[in-house]
Amino acid sequence: MNYNKKTVKDIDVKGKKVLLRCDFNVPMAKDGSGVITNDKRIRAALPTIQYLLDQGAAVIACSHMGKPKGEVKPELSLKPVAARLGELLGKDIIMAADVVGPDAQAKAAALQAGQVLLLENTRFEAGETKNDPALAKAMAGMAEVYVSDAFGAVHRAHASTAGVADYLPAVSGFLIQKELDFIGGALANPKRPLVAILGGSKVSSKIGVINNLLEIADTIIIGGGMAYTFSAAQGGTVGDSLLEEDWKDYSLEMIQKAKDKGVKLLLPVDTVIADAFAPDANSKVVKAGEIPDGWEGLDIGPETMKLYCDAVADAGTVIWNGPMGVFEFDKFAVGTKAVAEALSKTNAITIIGGGDSAAAVQQLGYADKMTHISTGGGASLEFMEGKELPGVACLLDA
């Protein structure tokens, strides 16, 4: 995939209407009060919106929220987003009552340079997730340029993330450009040694990533629940730990492939085990592959922490996706915290894949010490797998 794409800075938007795809899929209070509990994604869109306004464009912003599955669900309306965006930008946001209906069309037609219109939740339209050409064409018909800035949605070929690019010149906003620079750069031309840390619960969800990184990385570190499948594959006992029986052969293949390619594959040498999946469970440290029945591994052990922290100390680039243990429980967040701390001290370029790793780094207070934290969990995973991302592939090449 070509990571070198045109950005908003490569085109003239003065006096033009710009359709801007944002990721405003923000968490809302569960009580239906319309209160946004975290506005990080709205703030992340501000630099691109402000730049477009400064350049004399009229901005037609759009986003999905939740999974309304083509039905209009008032609790998933973007009205609260319009209110918060207005507060942050210090200007009134015009809210459309629909996506491509009469209200949106009329408001888009009347939009002036320096104004911002927010369309209603794109997934209120059944054609959004089907990448319906008629919907894409109707959305594109309101504007003259398309700017994609929703990295969290680029791995999906939807009408508002990919389809509209068939009808409008398409470029990236600053958020996507940053993702392409960092993750794309780390994959295409990394500062070496490149160390990849992979955690999380399942081997099956990281197969493509491990496979692709074996071609690129110098060292691959395995932690989290998926380590027990590797351990069992090598003849160890894992008690009640997470285990994907069907992926044991695959794990052995990966170990062999790493040997053949001269890639260091580091697996846990010890494990913190618990007698229940609970924050206050009894725990002890055992050697990897020696977990007794009735116990389960919930974190990497102290020897493993030292091994992993040493491995990142002199890295050139580190990519991290997936926690080392059950970081939601303080008692079993020690391994994840140790890795986060080691990354905060290294001189390497540190890239955190979205999702749980990003949440862990933020929760543990190391977010500002990382070079780049991805805004898209699923998208960053598919990016690392070397898959083509439809919402990036559709943009004009630089």
Summary of the structure (lengths in Angstrom):
residues: 398
radius of gyration: 22.9
end to end distance: 13.1
largest distance: 69.6
contacts: 1453
relative contact order: 0.13
helix: 39%
strand: 18%
